[in-house]
Structures are given as C-alpha cells and as structure tokens.
Amino acid sequence: MKTLLGLSLFAATSLQSLAAAAPAKLSYSLEFILTQVLEAKGLPERQEIPLPALRLESLTPLEVFQDAIEPQWGFRPHVIINAFSARHNTIFLSDEPTYYARFRRCIDDSLAHELVHYVQAKYQERDLNDDALEAEAIEIQTAFRGRFCP
C-alpha cells in the first residue's frame, strides 16, 4: 500500500509541473458508478449508509485533504491524490486531465476504485490498511475502465 502511495504521489508531483488544462470531468454519476461497484462485488445497495462526499482536486484546498488523510495514512501528503477518507466518508479525486491521458485512464475509473474502498469500509467494515483490499479495488477499477472508459 505504501509503495502504491509513493508512486501515486510521485506521479501527481510530476504532473503538477505540466501546463494547466481544463479539469477532467466525470462522464457518469457517483450513484451509477457505485451501482457498478456493488454489482461487481455481488452486494445490494444499502440506503441507510450515506453516500460519500466527493471532493475534486481543483476545488479542494490541500489542507482539507491533508487533515482528512493524515490520521488514516500517518503522514500529510504534499499533493492531493485519489483517496477515500473513511473517517470523513469523503472521496478525494484528482481532476488533472494530463494524469488520466498519461496513464490511459479516465476519472470515472478512479472514482470506481475509491468507491470500492468506500464499500469495503462502510458496507463490509473492513480495515483499509489491509493491503489485500487494494488488489480488489484495482481489479474492479480495471473492469470498469474496460467497460466504460473511452
């Protein structure tokens, strides 16, 4: 998990130096993507569990991200990267378009990945520090990307 975090932080830092473009936009709603994640996990939707808040990098002060993530990760990241804060029930997403272009991804599949972590934490009450959970999030994200990203 820490290796993946390090690589993500490096990629995000490298991309900050590129010229700013219009932020990446979601093609699908959070609710639609959650439905796809729940279907992939074979779980029913649970209306009693509040949906996570969604905070985009371009609209979120770094300090807000740091304050939400530091207790979970044990450090204050120097850039905003894709992450789910279980304590705050908030998903943070980079909306830097060069990141998605460079890695042939879309912002929607990143949201799918973080929604897997939301489901793991809120529906299944799993500890997100379990490295095995990351493999499941990547698997579902990859399948979502294959079906829904251009």
N, C-alpha and C positions, 0 to 999 in steps of 0.2 A: 504494500500500500504506500509506504513512504517513498519507494522508488518511483512509482507512478506519479505521486505528488510532485516529486522533484522534477521529473520530466515535463509535467504539465506546467510547472512554474517557469522552467527554462523556456519552453515554447511560448508561453504568454509574454515573458520579458522580451524575447527576441522579436515578437510581433509588434510590440509597442513602438519600436523604432521605425516601423513602416508608415507610410503616409496614411492618414486617417481617411476612411471611406464611410459611406452611409452604413449605419449598424445593420447587422443581419436581422432578418425578420422571420418569425415563426410562420410556417405555412399551415400548421394545424393548431388547434386549441389544446390547452393543457388537459382538458377533460377527455378529448379524443385520444391523446397520447397515453393518458392514464388507462383508458379502456383497453388499448392495445397491450400495455404492460400487464395489466391484470389478466387479460386473455392468455398471454404468453406464460404467465405463472399459474394459470388454472385457478384463479381466485375470483370470488364475486366482489362487486363493488360494495363498499360499506359506507353508507351515507352518514353514519354517526361520527366518522373520522373526518375532521376538517381537511379540506384541500390545502396543500402548501401554498404559501405566498411565493410569487416569482419576482426576483429582482434581477434586472439586466445590468450588466457592467456599465454601459454608457449612462445609466440613470442612477447609479448607486455610488455613494462616497466610499472610498477604500476603507475608512474607519468602521463603517457599518459592517462590511464583510469581515474585517479583522475581528471585531467584537463578537460576531456570531460564530466564527470558525475557531478562534483561539482555544476556547475550552475543549472543543472536540479534537483538535489536532495537536494541541500543546505548543503551538507557536503562532505568530502573527505573519501571515503571508504578505509579501510586498506587492502583490498584484492580485486582482480578482480573477479567479478561475472557476470553472464549473464545479459546484459543490452543493450538497444538501446539508443544512444545519438541522439536526434532529431536535435540538433544544428549542429552536425558534420556529420549527416547521416551515423553513424557508429554503427555496432553491435559488442559488445564485448561478447565473449563466453569463458567460462571455458572449457578447454580440459583435465581436470583432470579425468582420467578414473575411479578412485575409487568413485567419486561423482555419476557418472552415474550407476555404478554397485550397489552402496549402495541404491539408490532410484529407481532401476529398470527402468531406463530411458535410452535414447540414446542422443548423442549430436545433432542429427538431429531434435528431437522433441524440444530441447531447441532453436535451430535456428528457427523452426516454430513459437514458442512463441514470439521470438523477432521480427520476420517478421510481426506478427500480429500488434505489436506496430508500426513498420515502416509504415504499411498500414494505421493504424489509424492516425498517424501523417502526413504522406506525401500525401496519397490519399484522406483521409477524413478530414484533417486539424483539428483533434481533439486534445484537451489538454491532454497530457499523465498523468497529475496529477488527472484526473478523475478516481476514484477507480473502477467505473463500467467497465472500459476498461480492467482491469486485469482479470475479470471473463470471458470475451470473449476470451482473449488470452489463458487462461487455458483450456477453452472448446475446442478450435481449436487445441491446443497442444495435449490434451488428445486423440482427434480423430485421429490426425496424428500419434501419438505413436501407437495406436491400429492397424493402417493400415500398418505402415512402419518400426516400430522398432522391432527387434527380441525379 
